[in-house]
Every structure is written in structure tokens, then in C-alpha cells.
Amino acid sequence: MDESELLERARGGDEAAFARLAAGHRRELKAHCYRMLGSLQDAEDALQETLLAAWRGLPGFEGRSSPRTWLYRIATNACLRLASKRPPRVLSPEYGPPRGDVHDLGEFVPGPVFLEPWPDDVPGDPGPDASFARREDVELAFVAALQHLPATQRAVLILREVLEFSAAEVASVLELTPAAVNSALQRARKAVRERVPPATQRAELSALGAEGQRELIDAFVAAWERADVDALVSLLAEDVRFTMPPLPAWFDGRDDVMRFIAERCFETPWRLAPIRVNGQPGFACYQRNPDGRFRLGAINVLSVRDGLITAISGFLDPALYPLFGLPKEFPS
């Protein structure tokens, strides 16, 4: 059945038809909610609210727009409601200054505070279509920059620049005039440009090439699993940062980062499984426990510049791990 037939059946009360209709948009809708909210967990909540509202609202859908546009209208408004109740998500350097004492990491910060990572590929989750596959649209720096925009500007920028809706379509979604949409877009573009690096991670990784990326990932895994400080130092930029939300501590500069890694991270052995996170190289990090088993302890994301690592963004919230579809123990 094509989308129009699925829609007709769904409007007649066929839940299975609605589920099939929604499945074709589920992944990109979730990504939209993630960009809006900076949180994978909040994005899942907003997606569920969207699908429930869409099912309940089907009798009133008159087909004046495409089902996709209609679903985005519902999702965007769900995100705007959620964003109005919570502070924007931030990166660790925006929460507090770097630390010098590698033995004082603080306690987990409660509540919705820090930006969360996005899994590029989740087992059983439908893959994105070609228009969604532009990886820079979920890069950490871009999503972090979005969180500094007023929520309406954020929605305008995402709908216009990422999803390529027309000004008229965005005006309809947000109940604005096209002139107001264009004005908001200009302000949002300027604000984001001031916060993102000159080159996207996609451009940096493309410059490395597939072979260069493999070499960097293999070298990082080998150095980390061997606890080889010298080998790891050679991979890091001078201004590298290491963050680990929801812990408040983060370290700035190669000397402090390496001191933290050598004295704290390398206290116990690790096994790393390469994954893709936010369109960037990442790792599921498994730490050896006293029983000898390697259990999932972090999701790390690398940012690069000129072939060197400029950021190791660690995410330590165990609630994120099931959303990535990762095994709890390192596969033997």
C-alpha cells in the first residue's frame, strides 16, 4: 500500500495502517526532536507524544498538506511545549570552569542539564532516507549551538535549513508570517555561525579520508586498550578537551587531559567497540570489573581537526545506553 492508502485506512481506525504510515517517518521525526531538544531521552518522549497526538488527530486531518508536513507540525509543537518547561541543554564548558585536580570529579549533576549524544545506527531502527543522511545536521557542535537559540528560532532554522521546508510551510507549522520566518532565520543563522567551528566534522573527516579515519580509530583503540600514554598523546591536539557529563568535571588542554587519562582512566583495563555517534567517530567503552567482566561504562565521541583529536566527549549516564542498543558486556 502507498502512503495515501495507508492514510485512508488509518483515518478509518486501522491502527496497523497508522503504525506503518508512522514507521516511514519515525527516525527523521526523532532526529528532529533531538535537534530541537538536545536530548535523546527527551526526543523519545516528544516522539511518543507526537505519534499519540497524530493518531488522535487523524479524523481532523484534511490533507491540505502532506502527512510528513502534518507530522512535523505536531512534532515541532510538542518540542516547543517541552522546551518551555526545561532549560536548554548545555555542554560541560558552558556549565562550569575546567578542573585541575584529576581526583575531584564531583557528583553526577541531577536533572536535565547536559547535551546528550545521538546514535547514528540503532539495531532494529529504520535507517534515514537520503535527505536526512547529512551527518553535519546532528554533529555535537551544531546541536549544541542550536540550544542557545530561542525555541522558535531553533525550529525555524531546523525546518528551513535542515529539512528544507519552504518559508510558507514553516509559517504554517509555527503560525507565523513568511516575513517573520525569514527574519527569524537570519538571526538564527548568525547566532549559530558564531558558535560552530569553521569546518564541520563531516568536512574534517572527509579530508582524512576513509583510510585516515580507520587509522585514527585503530590507533586510538590500541593506545587506550594498552594504556599507552605516549601513543595517545601523539593523537591529541594541544587544545584538546575531555568532558564527561553528567559529572561536572572536565579537563582543558593536552597536559591536563593526559594527566586525567593516565591517573584515572587507566586505573583499570578497557575494551573499546567503535560506533558512530552524531556523525562522528565514537566508542562504546567497556571497563573491567572486579569479576573480570568488561561492562559498559561510557559512550565516547571524538571531534577532530587536521587529523588530530580536539575533543573526547564522554557520556556516563547509564539511562542512555539502552537507547543506543548496546550490549551491557563486551562481546567475547
Phi, psi and omega per residue, in radians:
M1 nan 2.431 3.065
D2 -1.460 3.093 -3.024
E3 -1.102 -0.650 -3.114
S4 -1.145 -0.655 3.127
E5 -1.253 -0.701 3.077
L6 -1.051 -0.728 3.137
L7 -1.094 -0.763 -3.127
E8 -1.093 -0.762 3.125
R9 -1.157 -0.701 3.134
A10 -1.102 -0.709 3.120
R11 -1.129 -0.387 3.083
G12 -1.503 0.044 3.076
G13 1.785 0.157 -3.131
D14 -1.434 1.779 -3.102
E15 -1.150 -0.623 3.135
A16 -1.123 -0.679 3.104
A17 -1.149 -0.692 3.109
F18 -1.136 -0.713 3.134
A19 -1.063 -0.716 3.118
R20 -1.197 -0.660 3.104
L21 -1.110 -0.803 -3.107
A22 -1.202 -0.566 -3.081
A23 -1.034 -0.593 -3.130
G24 -1.208 -0.266 -3.110
H25 -2.061 -0.089 -2.964
R26 -1.027 -0.851 -3.049
R27 -1.135 -0.785 -3.106
E28 -1.255 -0.554 3.059
L29 -1.137 -0.702 3.116
K30 -1.140 -0.704 3.094
A31 -1.104 -0.671 3.090
H32 -1.072 -0.791 3.128
C33 -1.134 -0.621 3.105
Y34 -1.129 -0.794 3.114
R35 -1.077 -0.687 -3.125
M36 -1.169 -0.648 -2.941
L37 -1.943 -0.269 3.132
G38 1.194 0.312 -3.070
S39 -2.480 2.221 3.089
L40 -1.169 -0.680 -3.128
Q41 -1.213 -0.736 3.085
D42 -1.158 -0.615 3.120
A43 -1.100 -0.693 3.104
E44 -1.123 -0.721 3.104
D45 -1.102 -0.780 -3.130
A46 -1.142 -0.637 3.109
L47 -1.121 -0.782 3.137
Q48 -1.108 -0.697 3.082
E49 -1.097 -0.678 3.131
T50 -1.098 -0.839 -3.088
L51 -1.164 -0.659 3.106
L52 -1.161 -0.758 3.134
A53 -1.147 -0.644 3.129
A54 -1.155 -0.747 3.134
W55 -1.091 -0.771 -3.133
R56 -1.210 -0.512 -3.072
G57 -1.602 0.004 -3.091
L58 -0.971 -0.725 -3.134
P59 -1.037 -0.482 -3.131
G60 -1.593 -0.041 3.140
F61 -1.387 2.004 -3.028
E62 -1.684 -0.003 3.076
G63 1.368 0.337 3.118
R64 -1.259 -0.373 3.021
S65 -2.183 3.010 3.086
S66 -1.238 2.721 3.056
P67 -0.967 -0.608 -3.137
R68 -1.104 -0.826 3.130
T69 -1.101 -0.717 3.121
W70 -1.074 -0.756 3.122
L71 -1.146 -0.669 3.111
Y72 -1.170 -0.593 3.083
R73 -1.077 -0.802 -3.136
I74 -1.129 -0.790 -3.108
A75 -1.118 -0.736 -3.120
T76 -1.114 -0.744 3.135
N77 -1.209 -0.577 3.048
A78 -1.109 -0.707 3.120
C79 -1.186 -0.700 3.118
L80 -1.096 -0.679 3.097
R81 -1.140 -0.768 -3.123
L82 -1.179 -0.705 -3.138
A83 -1.110 -0.535 -3.129
S84 -1.245 -0.277 -3.087
K85 -1.745 -0.187 -3.035
R86 -2.335 2.627 3.071
P87 -1.221 2.683 3.099
P88 -1.081 2.552 3.085
R89 -1.237 2.523 -3.086
V90 -2.241 2.851 2.969
L91 -1.519 2.813 -3.093
S92 -0.964 -0.757 -3.140
P93 -1.115 -0.329 3.106
E94 -1.516 -0.207 -3.115
Y95 -1.574 -0.639 -3.115
G96 -2.986 3.002 -3.090
P97 -1.272 2.846 3.087
P98 -1.196 2.821 -3.139
R99 -1.907 2.713 3.092
G100 -1.877 -0.435 -3.130
D101 -1.552 1.912 -3.076
V102 -1.284 -0.143 3.139
H103 -1.733 0.027 3.098
D104 -2.120 1.609 -3.100
L105 -1.725 -0.116 -3.107
G106 1.367 -3.032 3.116
E107 -1.877 2.732 3.085
F108 -0.911 2.295 3.110
V109 -1.424 2.110 -3.102
P110 -1.344 2.798 3.017
G111 1.541 3.004 3.130
P112 -1.370 1.641 -3.039
V113 -2.090 -0.914 -2.938
F114 -1.696 2.598 2.997
L115 -1.025 2.486 3.133
E116 -1.960 2.757 -3.121
P117 -1.423 2.874 3.141
W118 -2.092 2.214 3.114
P119 -1.414 2.154 3.132
D120 -1.156 -0.681 -3.079
D121 -2.358 2.163 3.112
V122 -2.108 2.243 3.125
P123 -0.941 2.255 3.120
G124 1.455 -0.070 3.140
D125 -1.672 2.191 -3.115
P126 -0.977 2.403 -3.134
G127 -1.238 2.792 -3.138
P128 -1.297 2.714 3.050
D129 -1.410 3.099 -3.002
A130 -1.051 -0.659 -3.067
S131 -1.235 -0.427 -3.117
F132 -1.545 -0.246 -2.961
A133 -1.348 0.102 3.102
R134 -1.308 1.792 -2.914
R135 -1.120 -0.485 -3.098
E136 -1.124 -0.264 -3.113
D137 -1.318 -0.175 3.045
V138 -2.156 0.229 3.105
E139 -1.065 2.580 -3.080
L140 -0.971 -0.799 -3.080
A141 -1.122 -0.677 -3.131
F142 -1.198 -0.835 -3.130
V143 -1.126 -0.651 3.098
A144 -1.120 -0.708 3.126
A145 -1.127 -0.638 3.131
L146 -1.051 -0.598 -3.058
Q147 -1.176 -0.273 3.114
H148 -1.493 -0.119 3.117
L149 -1.485 2.594 2.901
P150 -0.962 2.557 -2.978
A151 -0.979 -0.688 -3.131
T152 -1.178 -0.727 3.071
Q153 -1.075 -0.685 3.111
R154 -1.027 -0.819 -3.137
A155 -1.112 -0.728 3.141
V156 -1.074 -0.835 -3.107
L157 -1.084 -0.774 -3.119
I158 -1.154 -0.811 -3.104
L159 -1.146 -0.665 -3.099
R160 -1.430 -0.862 -2.984
E161 -1.503 -0.703 -3.069
V162 -1.522 -0.852 -3.058
L163 -1.623 -0.176 3.036
E164 1.070 0.660 2.973
F165 -1.279 2.669 3.067
S166 -1.312 2.844 3.106
A167 -1.048 -0.652 3.131
A168 -1.157 -0.701 3.118
E169 -1.144 -0.745 3.133
V170 -1.134 -0.697 3.096
A171 -1.038 -0.686 3.126
S172 -1.180 -0.733 -3.127
V173 -1.097 -0.762 -3.013
L174 -1.728 0.018 -3.122
E175 0.993 0.863 3.070
L176 -2.121 3.017 2.992
T177 -1.518 2.698 3.061
P178 -0.985 -0.610 3.110
A179 -1.125 -0.711 3.114
A180 -1.161 -0.636 3.095
V181 -1.098 -0.817 -3.126
N182 -1.129 -0.663 3.106
S183 -1.143 -0.774 3.120
A184 -1.115 -0.644 -3.138
L185 -1.111 -0.745 -3.139
Q186 -1.102 -0.753 3.126
R187 -1.141 -0.704 -3.124
A188 -1.169 -0.746 3.113
R189 -1.001 -0.800 -3.105
K190 -1.101 -0.773 -3.101
A191 -1.145 -0.692 -3.131
V192 -1.220 -0.729 3.133
R193 -1.012 -0.571 -3.117
E194 -1.285 -0.243 -3.036
R195 -1.960 -0.310 -3.101
V196 -1.714 2.664 3.097
P197 -1.091 2.757 3.138
P198 -1.015 -0.644 3.134
A199 -1.942 2.378 3.074
T200 -1.254 2.853 3.051
Q201 -1.129 -0.561 3.092
R202 -1.069 -0.746 3.125
A203 -1.161 -0.732 3.131
E204 -1.101 -0.743 -3.126
L205 -1.234 -0.621 3.082
S206 -1.110 -0.675 3.109
A207 -1.120 -0.591 3.078
L208 -1.197 -0.609 -3.076
G209 1.409 2.881 -3.094
A210 -1.068 -0.752 -3.121
E211 -1.173 -0.727 3.112
G212 -1.098 -0.679 3.095
Q213 -1.127 -0.768 3.120
R214 -1.063 -0.735 -3.139
E215 -1.110 -0.732 3.133
L216 -1.128 -0.797 -3.132
I217 -1.116 -0.806 -3.142
D218 -1.091 -0.714 3.139
A219 -1.147 -0.698 3.137
F220 -1.141 -0.812 3.139
V221 -1.053 -0.812 -3.107
A222 -1.096 -0.773 -3.124
A223 -1.139 -0.730 -3.101
W224 -1.192 -0.788 -3.089
E225 -1.233 -0.464 3.087
R226 -1.562 -0.100 -3.033
A227 0.974 0.762 -3.089
D228 -1.624 1.688 -3.049
V229 -1.103 -0.792 -3.098
D230 -1.097 -0.727 3.133
A231 -1.145 -0.658 -3.136
L232 -1.223 -0.693 3.131
V233 -0.986 -0.659 -3.087
S234 -1.185 -0.246 -3.118
L235 -1.677 -0.164 -2.984
L236 -1.787 2.448 3.002
A237 -1.263 2.775 -3.122
E238 -1.067 -0.606 -3.074
D239 -1.736 0.451 -3.111
V240 -1.058 2.612 3.067
R241 -2.169 2.585 3.072
F242 -2.216 2.046 3.126
T243 -2.069 2.771 -3.065
M244 -2.669 0.929 3.110
P245 -1.077 2.597 0.184
P246 -1.529 0.225 2.935
L247 -1.217 2.473 -3.114
P248 -1.343 -0.355 -3.063
A249 -1.236 2.468 2.951
W250 -2.630 2.772 -3.025
F251 -2.190 2.448 -2.983
D252 -2.129 2.179 3.117
G253 1.680 2.577 -3.006
R254 -1.053 -0.680 -3.093
D255 -1.104 -0.874 -3.119
D256 -1.205 -0.669 3.121
V257 -1.082 -0.813 -3.115
M258 -1.194 -0.597 3.081
R259 -1.107 -0.732 3.101
F260 -1.114 -0.806 -3.117
I261 -1.097 -0.810 -3.083
A262 -1.152 -0.720 -3.033
E263 -1.550 -0.436 -3.084
R264 -2.009 -0.927 -3.063
C265 -1.175 -0.643 -3.058
F266 -1.549 0.248 3.055
E267 -1.147 -0.547 3.125
T268 -2.276 2.689 3.130
P269 -1.210 2.726 3.136
W270 -2.312 2.765 2.906
R271 -2.237 2.354 -3.079
L272 -2.028 2.321 3.063
A273 -1.972 1.964 -3.131
P274 -1.087 2.357 3.060
I275 -2.439 3.049 3.041
R276 -1.934 2.268 -3.106
V277 -2.353 2.212 3.137
N278 0.944 0.614 -3.136
G279 1.227 0.280 -3.054
Q280 -2.224 2.811 3.056
P281 -1.116 2.394 3.135
G282 -2.543 3.046 -3.100
F283 -2.531 2.409 2.849
A284 -1.513 2.111 -2.977
C285 -1.865 2.113 -3.088
Y286 -1.953 2.170 -3.077
Q287 -1.815 2.425 -3.140
R288 -1.282 2.237 3.109
N289 -1.601 2.948 3.131
P290 -0.991 -0.456 3.129
D291 -1.414 0.024 3.109
G292 1.584 -0.161 3.141
R293 -1.500 2.584 3.108
F294 -1.711 1.990 -3.090
R295 -1.966 2.583 -3.092
L296 -1.049 2.173 -3.097
G297 -2.217 -0.168 -3.130
A298 -2.963 2.729 2.907
I299 -2.039 2.075 -3.115
N300 -1.918 2.480 3.119
V301 -2.171 2.349 3.114
L302 -1.763 2.428 2.926
S303 -1.988 2.483 -3.058
V304 -2.253 2.744 3.038
R305 -2.611 2.171 3.134
D306 0.939 0.648 3.068
G307 1.449 -0.026 3.117
L308 -1.962 2.683 -3.112
I309 -1.427 2.144 -3.138
T310 -1.798 -0.261 3.115
A311 -2.712 2.399 2.915
I312 -1.999 1.841 -3.093
S313 -1.727 1.806 3.137
G314 -1.645 2.433 3.116
F315 -2.148 2.086 -2.955
L316 -1.903 0.045 -3.081
D317 -1.320 1.971 -3.124
P318 -1.052 -0.402 -3.135
A319 -1.147 -0.344 -3.138
L320 -1.364 -0.510 -2.943
Y321 -1.051 -0.759 3.115
P322 -1.081 -0.505 -3.126
L323 -1.263 -0.270 3.071
F324 -1.623 -0.112 -3.125
G325 1.157 0.523 -3.060
L326 -1.613 2.490 3.031
P327 -1.155 2.585 -3.104
K328 -1.271 -0.450 3.131
E329 -2.111 2.648 -3.133
F330 -1.149 2.229 -3.118
P331 -1.087 2.344 -3.139
S332 -1.394 nan nan
